[in-house]
Amino acid sequence: MENLRGALTPISRIRVSAKVKTFVLDTNVLLHDPQSIYKFEENNLAIPVEVLEELDAIKTEQSTERGRNARRVHRILQELLPDSRSMLEGVELPNGGTLSIIINPYLMPGGASSPAMDRLRAILPDLSKKDNRIIASALFVQEQFPPPTILVTKDVNVQLKARALGLESEDYLNDKVPEVDEEASYREIPLNIYELQAFCSEGEFDIGADAAKALYLNEYVLLRSDEGKTMPARYHGNSMVRRLQIPDFVKAPGGIPVRPRNLEQQFFMDALLDDSIHMLTCFGKAGTGKTLLSIACALHQTHDDHSRYDGLSISRPVIALGKDIGFLPGTLEEKMKPWLQPYYDALEVLMPSKPPKEPQFASKKVSKKKHKKHDESAYAAMAAPQPSHASHNGGHGNATLVKPWERLMKSGLVEIEALAFIRGRSIARRFFILDEAQQLTPHEVKTVITRISEGSKIVLIGDPAQIDNPYVDSRSNGLVYCHNRMKGQAVAAHVKLTKGERSKLAELAADLL
């Protein structure tokens, strides 16, 4: 054993101490966070040479985040390991730890063996698989050095195989939010009836330092008296809570009025309409009104020349539910249409093609001729020649009805775009809605938010319980991570929606299935 250890110059700088651990990194950790090399404090960091081979195969992916991260890892390692000596002996990191590249001699043809390697070959005989070879390198480090050896990987199956071999293994936790119990959508603050009356008349109230100690800036609360009277409010700091500033309804240009249906939607609308809040995160299950209210409030603020924003931008990550159907034909707009159909549906609800009749005309009989003439005059401005399609008027004529929201898209007021092309952009004076944000990694969310310029607002909405991306979970996805890191900032707010408003069936399905 001593002769073998003396020959292992690749790990000669690994420190032996009761307080030091040795972390062996899997490829997926480096792809998830290239800066993870600097985040293991004063511990030993070991990278199997098989990881370099996997990174080499991924670095050619030009249009993916994996490819970019693989190239970033290569640049970091090139800077830390500039020559063959540092590669063979390892180096000390700025944070006080060490970095080594591991070459497992037990995997070489005709190499020696050990009890751990014999156990590995018996349980995982196929050593042509990169995952098994990385586990073998971690076992080699565990066998040669006293400090606890931990394999760090985001692949759950690799974790299970490593533990089956007696090797400690864990997920990369640096970008995960702390694990907390299920929190309520808002807090309640008890007041007596006179304090609540003072709040109603003044519009603000000092709740005291003790009650404010548990609150963060821009947190939404419910003030409740002993008599059961309640008032919603928002915490503005310095122990002060203030009344919500929301209109009776919001309305898209030419659309129908939209009102909040519950207390949580009142919170959400207040944050959406407050121009001092530049970033808003919203958690909510299906049917709680996240998308509809976001679009309604955005269009309410972009309908005239004195608007706060020049338009509305909507985007979402392209991640399929279930089995992928493959490539989609056509232009970029045609490819994105199936993914963005929920927003067309929301716009159709807010700006219906056929507005409801006014009550005074509901019972009036109109002849077919007059009715046809009325329709033609009402929709003349929206009609455009479309020779290849039949008219909405029973197939007569060569015009197709242009929906009201389609005019907004053609004018550029509403923009629905692919998230893949946002890198390098600077988004000024836009109301930007990022839907399904729980499917993104923290780095991807950071990339989007750093595109937002002065005068713009970004709203991140999603359901942390519905994640289809295999590389994130309920604690490491970009939506939850962003809320956790930005909580308490003056320009940020957060709302949680729990009550479904789509239909009783939809709410039952979201709760029970």
N, C-alpha and C positions, 0 to 999 in steps of 0.2 A: 504493500500500500504506500509506503514512504517513497519508493522508487517511482511509483506511478504518479504520486502527487508532485514530486520534484520535476517530473517531465511536463506537468500541466502548466506551462507558462501562460496560456490564455486567461487563467483566473488567478494569477499570482497576487493581484492587488485586493482580492476579497478580504475584508476585515473580519477577524474573529473576535467577537465580544458578546457578553451575555445580553447587552442592550441592542445589539444590531441584528437585523433580519436580512435575508437575501431574497429579493423578489426576482423571479424569472418571468419576463414579459412575453406574452403571445403576440402574434402579428396583429390581431384585431384591436388590441389596446393601443398600439402605435398608430393604426389607421384611424381610430376613434379620436385620439388626442395626441398629436405629434409632440406636444410639450410635456407629455407625461414623464419623459425622461428626467425632467427637473423637479418632479413632484413627489419623490419618495424620501425626502428629508435626508438624514444621515445614515441611510441604509445602503446595502450593496444592491446593485442593479445588474442583472445578467440577461443578455439577449442571445438566444441560440442562433447559430449560423444559418439554420434553416429559415429563420425569420427573414434574414437578408434575401434569401432566395425567393421567398414568397413576395416580398416587397418589390423585387426586381420584375416579377411577372405582372404586378399591378400598376407599376409606375407609368406604363404606356397608355392607361385609360385617360384620354385627354379631357373628356367632357364630364367626368364624375368626380365627386368629392373624395372618393377612395384614391383615385389616381393622383390628385393634387396633394393629399396627405402623405402618400407614399413618397412622392418627390421631396416633400418637406422633411420627412424623416431622414432621407438620404443626405440632404444638405446639413442637417443637425449632426448626424454621425460623422460626416466628412469633416466638419469643424472640430468635433470633439476627438476624433481619431485620425489625425492628419498623416500618420506614417505607419509603417508595419510594426514598429516597436510598440507604439501605443495600442495598436490593434491586438498584439499578442499579449501584452502585459496588463492592459487595462489602464484607465485614467481616473483621477479624482475629479468629481463634479463640483461646480461652484457652491452647491448647497451642503457640501461636506460628505456626500456619499461617494460611491465608486461605480464605474461603468465598465463592464467586461463583456467581451464576445465569447460565447461558449462553443467549443468544438468537442464533442463527446467522442473520446477514443474507443469506447465500447462499441460504437456503431461502425467502426472501420473494419474492412475485411481482415479476418484473422486476428482481430483484437481480443484483449482479455475480457473476462466476464466477471460478474459479481452477483451476490444474492438478489439485489434489487433488479438487475438487468435480466437475470434468469426468470424472475417473477413477471417482469414486463413481457418477455418473449412468450411466456406461457399464456398470459391473459390477452395480450395484444400482439399476436404474431406478425401482423402485416406492418413491417417497419418502413415500407415504401410510402406510407401516408405521412404527410408533414405533421399532422396533429400528434401522431404517435411518436415521431422523432423529437418533437418539442417536449413532450412528456418525458421521454427518455433523457433528454438533456437536463431537465429539472431534477429527475431522480439521481443523475450523476452528481449534480451540485449538492443535493441533499446528503448523498453518501460520503462525499469527500470533506465537507466542512461542517463544524458543529452548529453554527447559528441556524435558527429555524429557516427553512426554505419554503417559499410560498410561490406557487404558480398563479400568475395573475392573467385571467382570460375572460373575455365577454361571451365566450361560447359555453353554454350551460353543459353541453354533452362532454366537452373536454374537462370541465370541472368535475363531472361525475366519474369519468374514467380515471382522472388523477387521484381522486379520493379512494377509488376502488383499489388502487395500488399503494395506498398508505401515504400519499403525498398531499399536503395541505394545499387547497386551491380556493381562490375567491375572485369575485368580480372587481373590476376597476371602479372604485367608489368616489374618486376625487370630484367628479362632476355630478354626483347624485345629491339631491336635496335630502336633508335629515328625515328620517322615518318618523312620522307623527300619526297620531290617531285621526280618524276622520273628523275634520273640523266642520262646524256649522257654517252656513252661508253668510251669517252676520252675527254680531254680538248684540246683546240687549243691555242697556244702562238704566238702572232704576232711578227715578226722580219722584219727588212728591208732586201733587197736583199744581201747586203754586209755581214750582220751578218749571214745570211743563208749560204752564200758561205764559210764563216769562219768555220761554223759548219761542212760543208761537207768536207773541207780540213783537219781540225784538229780532227774531230770525236767527239768533245765535245765543249760546249759553256756555258758561264756564262750568264744566263738570267736576273740576277739582283735580289736583295732581294725582291722587290715589287712583281714581277711575281712569285717568288718561294714561297711566303708567303701562297698561297692557295693550294700548292701541298704537297702531302705526299711522303715519301721515296718509291722508286720503282714504282711510278705512271707513266703510259705511256701517252705521249702527242704527239701532232702533231704540228710541227713548220711550220708556214705559213707566206710567204712574201706578200707584197702588190700586187705583180705581179701574185699571185696565185700559186707560187712554194711551194711545201710542202716537209717535211722530217719527218719521225717518229723518236721518241727519248724516252729515259727513264730518269726520274729524279733520280739522285744519291745523292742528298743532297748538302748542301753548295752552293746552287744556280746553280749547274752544271747539265746540261743534256748531255747525251751521245748517240751515234749512236747505233742502234740495232746490235747485233752480231748473225746473222742467216746465215746458208749456203743457197745455191741455192735450195737444196732439202734435205729431210731426207729419209732414206730408211731402211726398215727391212731387215735382212739377207735373201738374195734370193728373196726379194720382189720388188715391183715397187717403183719408186721415188714419193715422195709426196711433193708438193709445197703449200705455203699459197696462198689462192685465193683472199684475201682482206686485208685491213690494220689491222683490229682487229685480224685476224689470224696471221699476222706478229708479233703483240704484244704477242700473246699467244705462238707462237713458240719460241720467244726470252726468255720468262720466263721458258718454259719447258726445254730449252737447257742450261740455266745458272746454274752452280753448286753452285753458291753462294746463290741462292734462294732455301730454303729447304721446303717451304710450299707455294702452289699456289692455290688460289680460282678462280673459273671461273663461271660466270653466262651466260646462253645462252639458247635460246628457241630451240625447236626441229629442227635438221637439220643444225645447225650452225657449226658442225665439232668438238664439244668438245671431244667426245670419240675417234674419228678417229685420230685426230691430237695428242692427248695425247698418244695413243698406238704407233703411228708412231714414235714420238720423243723418247719415252721410249725404243723401240726396236733399234732405231738408236744408243742409248748410251749403249747397252748391247750386242753388236754383236761380240766382240773379247776379247782377254785376257787383253787388256789395257782399258777395259771399266770402267766407273765410278761406275757402279752398277752390281751386280751379277745376277740380273734378274728383271722381272716385276711381280708385284702382282696387281690383279684387284679384287675389291669387291663392293658390293652394298647391301643396306638393302632389305629384303624380304618383300615387301608390295605390295599387289595385286591391279590392276586397275579393279574396278568393283567388281562383286560378286566372292568370293573365290571359287576355285574348290575343295578345301579340301586337304587332305594329299596326297603326291606323293609317289609312291612306289620306291623301289630300294635302292642302296647305296647312300652315300652323294653326289657323283658326279652326279648320275642320278637324284637325287632330285633337285640339283642346276642347272642342265642344262637348263630347261625352263627359269629360272630367268636370266641366264648368256648368253642366245642366242645372245643378241646384240653384245657381245664382240667376239663371234665366227664369226658373220657376219663381224665385223670390221677387224678381222684377215684375213678372206677370201678375203676381198677387198685389204688389204695390201700385202698379200702373196697368190695370186691366184694359184689354183691347176694346171691350164694350162696357162703358160706364153704366151703372144702374140707372134706371129711369127715375126721373123726379116724381115724387108722390102725386102731384096734381095732374100728371099725365098718365098715371098707372092704369086708370080705368077707362080712359078715353079710347073709343074705337077709331082706328085709323085705317083707311082703305089701303089695299096693297100698293096702289100707285103712289099715294102720298107717303106711305111708309118707305118705299124704295127711294123716293125723291129726298126724304129726310135723311136716310142713311148716306146717300151720295153726297149731300151737302155737309153732313157732319164729319165725314171721313175723306173729303176731297183733298185736304192738305196732307193726309197720310198715305194717299194712294200713289203708287208709282208703277210704270209699265213693266210688266214681267211676262213677256211672250211665252216663256216656257212653262208657266204655271197657270192653273185655272183661277178665276176670280173667286173671292169669298161670297159674291152675290150669285150663288147658284150656278157658277160656271160661265156666266155671261161676261163678255168684255175681255180686255187684255190687261187688267190691273189687279195687283195683289195688295191686300191691306197691309200697310206697314204698321207694326205695333209701336205704341208710344215709346217704350223703352229702347226699341231698335234705333229710333231717331237719336236718342241720347248717346248710344254707342257709336253711331256714324259720325256724330259731331265731336267725339272725343271726350265728352263729359264723363262717360262711364267707360272704363278700360278694364278688360278682363285679360290677364296675361299669364304666361308661363313663368313659374318661379325659377326655372333653370337658367333664364337669361337676365337675371337681376344683377349679377355681379358686375361691378363697374358703373352702375347707374347712380344718378343723384336725383332723388325724388323730391321735388320742391312743390309746396302748396297743393298737396294731394291728400285726400283722406284714403289711407291704405288699409285694406282689410286682408289679413292673412288667416285664412280658414284652415282647419285641420292642422293647426300648429303642433299638436301633440305627436305628429308623425316625423317631426324634424329633430335633428340633433342640436345640442346647445350651440355648436359652432355654426350650423346653418342658420339658426335664428339670429345669432350675432351678425352674420353676414347681411341678413335682410334689414335688421334695425339700423345698422351703420350706413345704410343707403338713404335714410330719412333725413331730409334737409330741414332748414328753418321754415316754419309756416306749415309743416305737414304733421299729420297725426297717423299713428299706426295702432291698429286694433288686432290683437292676436286672440283667436277664439278656437275652442276645441274641447274634446272630452278625453281627459287622461285615462279613462277606463276603456277607450276604444283605440287600441294601437295595433297597427298592422306592420309597422316597421320592425324587423327583427333585431335591429341594432340599438333600440331604445326601449325603456320600460316606463312604468308609472312614476318613477323617481328620477329618471335621467333624461326624459324627453325635453325638447327645447321650450315648450310652453310652461311646464312646471318649473324648470330651471330658471327661466326668465322671470317668472313671478317671484320666486324665492330670492333672487339676487337683486331685483329692482324694488322690492317691497320697502316702503317707507321713503322713497324718493319723491321730491316735490312734483315732478313731472309725470309720475306714474300712479296708476290706480288699478284695483283688482275687484272683480265682481264674480260671485258664484251663483249660477242659476240652477235651481233644483226642481222647480215645478213645471211640468210639461203643459204646454198650451196648444199643441198641435191637434190632439184629439184624445179622448179617454183611452181608446185602443192603443195609440202610440205611447202614452204614458205607462199603461199597464205593461206593454211589451218591454219598455226601457227599464222598468223596475223588476219584472218577474222573470224575464227570459234571459 
